[in-house]
Amino acid sequence: MAFRFSTSKKILPGVSVNVSTSGPSVSIGPKYAKLNISKRGVRATISIPKTGISISKKIGK
C-alpha cells in the first residue's frame, strides 16, 4: 500500500499552492481552466462545469 499526501492553500484569487509527496506546485486560473506548474512541467486543464468532463495537456517538452 502506497502512502500519499496532498494539501492545497489558496494564496490569491485564482492562485493556489499545492504540496504533495511528489513535490510542490502552483495552480493559476479560474475554477474550470487551470494552469499547473510543477517540477514535472506545465499542464493546462479545462473542464466543463457539472459534467465531470475535462481534458488535460502537457505544455512544452
C-alpha positions in Angstrom: 0.0 0.0 0.0 1.4 3.4 -1.0 1.3 6.5 1.2 0.1 9.7 -0.4 -0.2 13.2 1.0 -1.6 16.3 -0.6 -2.8 19.7 0.5 -3.7 22.9 -1.2 -3.7 26.5 0.0 -5.3 29.4 -1.8 -2.9 32.4 -1.6 -4.7 34.8 -4.0 -7.9 34.7 -6.0 -7.2 32.2 -8.8 -3.8 31.1 -7.4 -3.1 28.2 -5.1 0.0 26.4 -3.9 -0.2 22.6 -3.7 2.1 20.4 -1.7 2.2 16.6 -2.2 4.5 13.7 -1.8 5.7 14.3 -5.4 6.6 17.9 -4.6 5.2 21.4 -4.6 3.3 23.0 -7.5 1.3 26.2 -8.3 -2.1 26.3 -9.9 -3.2 29.5 -11.7 -6.5 30.3 -13.3 -10.3 30.1 -12.7 -12.0 27.0 -11.4 -12.6 25.4 -14.8 -9.4 26.4 -16.7 -6.2 25.8 -14.7 -2.5 26.1 -15.5 -0.4 23.9 -13.2 3.3 24.5 -12.8 5.5 21.8 -11.1 8.9 20.2 -11.3 7.4 17.8 -13.9 6.5 20.7 -16.2 3.5 22.8 -17.1 0.0 21.3 -17.6 -3.2 23.0 -18.8 -6.6 21.6 -17.7 -10.0 22.7 -19.0 -13.3 21.2 -17.7 -17.0 21.5 -18.4 -18.8 22.5 -15.3 -21.2 20.0 -13.6 -20.4 17.2 -16.1 -17.2 15.6 -14.8 -15.6 16.0 -18.3 -12.2 17.5 -18.5 -9.1 17.5 -20.7 -5.5 18.0 -19.6 -2.5 18.5 -21.8 1.2 18.9 -21.0 2.6 22.2 -22.4 6.2 22.4 -23.7 8.6 19.5 -23.9 
